Amino acid sequence: MELIGLYFVACVLLIAAGLAKALHPGDTARALAGLVPISPRLRAVAVRIGSVAEALLGTIALVAPRSATAWLVAASYLGFAAVVILLRSRGGAIASCGCFGTPDTPATAVHAVIDVVLGVSAVWVAVDGPGGSLASLLSAQPLDGVPLVAASALCAWLTFLAISTLSQVEAARRALGISRRPGERR
């Protein structure tokens, strides 16, 4: 289970993002406007329902890691990556993707890469075929999994920052016309 830590990160982020979007579905609903041609009200309801399902999947996949739940986590992240890439290619979701229920978090290339990495880690876990519970997985780790949980929590926080705060910095940089390299202009 070499990638179980990244799988834990993926599950925790599903829970956090699902709960955040369930509470504040507006930005995600607006980001999906070009992809889901239904009324804004129905789109917000659909986002809220999907977000609750996302949080439930993350919880179940974390507490009872199995091949089936890992495949669902993988499908979720690879689907998220596809949506981010599609929105970026169409020029959409530039203001916000709404992934964590907050405004001004544009979908970036970093976001797509993170989604792919988390999706691939879930595929790896699914193929490896975990069994048992979270407690049994952790008990098989050094120091009963405390270092693994700590590292996974830190990675989840850093990943959240990369998707949310780094996205906001990138949007501000673009809005101000600040280039990435000396001499580069947009």
PyMOL commands that set and color helices and strands:
alter all, ss='L'
color gray80, all
select helices_A, chain A and resi 4-23+26-31+40-63+67-89+109-128+134-139+142-163+165-176
alter helices_A, ss='H'
color red, helices_A
deselect
rebuild
show_as cartoon
